[in-house]
Amino acid sequence: MEISKGLNIIELGNDKINMNPILILDEENIILIDTGLPDQLGKIVEEVSKAGVSIKDINKIILTHQDLDHIGNLASIIKNTENYIEVLAHVDEKPYIQGDKSPIKMSPEKLNAMSEEERNSRIDMFNKSKANVTKTVEDGETLDYCGGIEVIHTPGHTPGHACFFLRRYKALVAGDAMNVMDGKLVGPNPIFTLDMKQGIESLKKLLNYDIETVICYHGGIFIDRPKERILEIINTHN
């Protein structure tokens, strides 16, 4: 779905969860932010084509963080492109995305609590998804793509979680730092957030940006005075 010229939501989902990777285009770059769950490559190909481009033309993938529903098709997309793909993520997420460390939410304790079948499935999905991060990004850095993409380190959901402010569109790609539920912008989901206190504290950084649109990975777009709503979320938790 096109939000604005050069800015598109890739609508993925199943019966349990909706996911919204972002596709950004300019004259030199075709950038995908996050990649959905494993085995959704066919749907991504279909959705990307709606923007008038091919998945084979993607030359950069930016990841908000390490969770499987965000990195799930990373390796598959790399294998199915004709370009060298630069993979970008916050420096703290790199070892988890490329498999140097097990994902934080796949700790031995959590894996042992699963059935053997579920445990083996999770490990197999992650092993099929992992790929090298070729460029790390840090808080406050501006990427010179598509009108400028500002990196905002927003730890809490995971230690290296990052949001991305798209200057040209005054749009915040929020990852899992916030969610949209029943049309309303809400904070990070406490069930899946490692450190809620830190996650709420991270939202304070967002008030420094001229945000007119928030795009949450789960829930999609929010445009109703987003900065005021972000401040409300912060105050509710203080």
Residue pairs with C-beta under 8 A, 6 or more apart in sequence:
1 8
1 9
1 11
1 50
2 8
2 51
3 9
3 169
3 171
3 213
3 215
3 221
4 169
4 171
6 24
6 25
6 26
6 146
6 168
7 22
7 23
7 24
7 25
7 166
7 168
7 169
7 171
8 22
8 23
8 24
8 25
8 50
8 51
9 20
9 21
9 22
9 23
9 215
9 220
9 221
10 20
10 21
10 22
10 23
10 32
10 36
10 44
10 47
10 48
11 18
11 20
11 47
12 18
12 19
12 20
12 21
12 36
12 37
12 40
12 43
12 44
12 47
13 19
14 37
17 37
17 69
17 218
18 218
18 219
18 220
19 34
19 36
19 37
19 69
19 217
19 218
20 215
20 216
20 217
20 218
20 219
20 220
21 32
21 33
21 34
21 35
21 36
21 44
21 217
22 32
22 33
22 34
22 173
22 215
23 30
23 31
23 32
23 33
23 47
23 48
23 51
23 53
24 30
24 31
24 33
24 145
24 146
24 149
24 166
25 31
25 51
25 53
25 146
26 145
26 146
26 147
28 145
29 59
29 60
29 145
29 146
30 53
30 57
30 58
30 59
30 60
31 58
31 59
31 60
31 61
31 62
31 145
31 146
32 44
32 48
32 58
32 60
32 61
32 62
32 77
33 61
33 62
33 63
33 64
33 164
33 173
34 62
34 63
34 64
34 70
34 71
34 175
34 217
35 44
35 61
35 63
35 70
35 71
35 72
35 73
35 74
35 77
36 43
36 44
36 69
36 70
36 72
36 73
37 68
37 69
37 72
37 73
38 68
38 72
38 73
38 76
38 125
38 128
38 129
39 72
39 73
40 72
40 73
41 55
41 73
41 76
41 77
41 80
44 55
44 73
44 77
45 54
45 55
45 80
48 54
48 55
48 58
49 55
55 77
55 80
55 81
56 80
56 81
56 82
56 83
57 81
57 82
57 83
58 77
58 81
58 83
58 85
59 81
59 83
59 84
59 85
59 86
60 85
60 86
60 87
60 88
60 145
61 74
61 77
61 78
61 85
61 86
61 87
61 88
62 88
62 89
62 143
62 149
62 164
63 70
63 71
63 74
63 87
63 88
63 89
63 93
63 97
63 133
64 70
64 89
64 161
64 162
64 163
64 164
64 173
64 175
64 176
64 217
65 89
65 90
65 93
65 157
65 158
65 160
65 161
65 162
65 175
65 176
66 89
66 93
66 96
66 97
66 103
66 104
66 158
66 160
67 103
67 105
67 158
67 176
67 192
68 103
68 122
68 125
68 126
68 129
69 217
70 175
70 176
70 217
71 97
71 129
71 130
71 131
72 125
72 129
73 129
74 87
74 97
74 129
74 130
74 131
75 128
75 129
75 130
75 131
76 128
76 129
77 85
78 85
78 87
78 131
86 134
86 135
87 97
87 131
87 132
87 133
87 134
87 135
88 133
88 134
88 135
88 136
88 137
88 143
89 97
89 133
89 136
89 137
89 160
89 162
90 136
90 137
90 138
90 151
90 153
90 160
90 161
90 162
91 136
91 137
91 138
91 160
92 155
92 159
92 160
93 133
93 158
93 159
93 160
93 161
93 162
94 100
94 133
94 136
94 160
95 101
96 102
96 103
96 104
96 158
96 160
97 130
97 131
97 133
98 130
98 131
98 132
98 133
99 126
99 127
99 130
102 126
103 126
104 158
104 159
104 194
105 158
105 192
105 194
106 122
106 123
106 126
111 119
111 122
111 123
112 119
114 122
137 143
137 151
137 162
138 151
138 153
139 151
139 152
139 153
139 162
140 150
140 151
140 152
140 153
141 150
141 151
142 148
142 149
142 150
142 151
143 149
143 150
143 151
146 166
146 168
147 166
147 167
147 168
147 169
148 166
148 167
148 168
149 164
149 165
149 166
149 167
150 164
150 165
150 167
150 209
151 162
151 164
152 162
152 163
152 164
152 165
152 205
152 206
152 209
153 160
153 161
153 162
153 202
153 205
154 161
154 162
154 163
154 175
154 177
154 199
154 202
154 203
154 205
154 206
155 161
155 195
155 198
155 199
155 202
156 177
156 188
156 193
156 194
156 195
156 196
156 197
156 198
156 199
156 200
156 201
156 202
157 175
157 176
157 177
157 188
157 192
157 193
157 194
157 199
158 194
159 194
161 175
161 176
161 177
161 202
162 175
163 172
163 173
163 174
163 175
163 177
163 206
164 172
164 173
165 171
165 172
165 173
165 209
165 211
166 172
166 173
169 212
169 213
170 210
170 211
170 212
170 213
171 211
171 212
171 213
171 214
171 215
172 206
172 209
172 211
172 213
172 214
172 215
172 226
173 215
174 214
174 215
174 216
174 217
175 216
175 217
176 188
176 189
176 192
176 193
176 216
176 217
176 218
177 188
177 199
177 202
177 203
177 206
178 185
178 186
178 187
178 188
178 203
178 214
178 216
178 230
178 233
179 185
179 186
179 187
179 188
179 189
179 216
179 217
179 218
179 219
180 186
180 214
180 216
180 218
180 219
180 220
180 221
180 222
181 219
183 222
184 222
184 229
185 214
185 216
185 222
185 224
185 226
185 229
185 230
185 233
186 233
187 199
187 200
187 203
187 233
187 236
187 237
188 196
188 199
188 200
189 218
190 196
193 199
196 237
200 233
200 234
200 237
200 238
203 230
203 233
203 234
204 234
206 227
206 230
207 227
207 230
207 231
211 226
211 227
211 230
212 223
212 226
213 221
213 222
213 223
213 226
214 221
214 222
214 223
214 226
214 230
215 221
215 222
216 222
222 229
